[in-house]
């Protein structure tokens, strides 16, 4: 059972600017330098969000999805309805 006082941790990679937990980040810099970043999901804002359900697919998603900007999101615990409410984007898809 998930502890409701702690946010779920998500892995993020991609390109384009995002705002995560009130901090602006440029994902392409993080992706090229480190591969990804893992952060607690309190709030995410991005132009395009692609939620990836499989970890192996997440590692290579940038090879198949070339759209820009794109923020790829993965969570080991999966994202529930409550978590999805914290993601704000005009374009959210699932792979």
N, C-alpha and C positions, 0 to 999 in steps of 0.2 A: 504494500500500500504506500502510495506516494505521500511524502510530508508536504502539506499544502503551504507551509511557510517558506519553503525553499523552491526557487525556480528550477526548471529543468535545464540541463546543460545541452547546448547545441553546438555542432561543428558548422563552421561557415567557410565558404570559399567562393570565388567568382571574380567578377569585375564590376566596376562602377561603385559609386558612393552608397553607403548605407548609414543609417543611424541605429545603433544598438545600445540600449540602456542609456539613452540621452547623449551618447558619444558618437560623433561622426567619424567614419572610417572609410578609407579607400580600399576596397577589397582586392583589387589587382595587385597592389603593393604587398599586402599580406600573403596572397596566394603565391606570387612569384618568389617571395623571400622565404616563406615558412611552409607553404602548402595549404595551410588552413589555420583557423583560430577557433578555440573552444571557449565559449562564454555562457554564463547563465542567461536564460531567456526571460527578461523582464518586459522588454518591448523591442520590436524590430520594425524598422521602416525601410522599405526599398522599392524602387520602381517596378522590378520584376523579381518574384520569389519562386524558386523551384524547390519543392520539398522532395528529397530523395529518400526512399524507404529502405534501400539496400546499401550497406557500407561499401561493398566492392564497387557498386555502380557509382557511389559518391566519389570515390577516389579518382575515377576516370571520366566523370560527367563532362568536364570541360572539353574532352576530346570529341564528344558526340553532340553536345549542345553548344553551338557557337554564338548564340544570341548575346547581344550586349545592349544595355547592362543586364546582368543576371546575378542573383544571389542564391547560391545553392545551400540548402539547409539539411542537416542530418542530425538525428538524435538517437542514441543507443536505446533509449526507453520508449521511442515512438512519440509522436505528438498527439495529444488528446484535444478534445474540443476547447478546453480551458486554455491550452497552450496556443492553439490557433488564433484565439481572440487577441493574443499579444502580438500577432504578426499583421502589419498594416501595409497593404500594397494593392494597387489597382489590378495587378496581374499575378495571381497565385495559381500554380499548377503542381501536380504530383506526378512523380515518375517512380 
